Amino acid sequence: MIARSLRLFIPMHDNFPGHWYLCIIDFKNCHIQILDSLQLRSRDEFWFKSVKIVVEFCQTFFKLY
């Protein structure tokens, strides 16, 4: 039997010109991962707030459907 992982991959755009990062929501393990090639501590708060908004939206969306 193959264990399936339920993951949602969300490309996200930063207001930093031309910068993208990836948010991965793993529903099976209740884990959120942010992959970013530009690791600036000064941007962490912005990224966490943005990801939190997306995750909360996903929770609401999947509860409705």
C-alpha positions, 0 to 999 in steps of 0.5 A: 500500500502506498501512503499518500501525502496531501500537500498543497503547493502555493507559489507566492509573490513578495512585494520585493520586486520580482521575488517568489517563494513557495508555501507548502501545506501538508494537510496529513502531517499538519505542517507548513513549509516555506521555501525561499532562495532569498533568505532575508531575516528582514522579510520573515515577518512579511512572509509569515503574515502572508502565509498565515493569511493563505493558510487561514483561507485554505482552512475556511475554504476546505471546511466549506467544501 
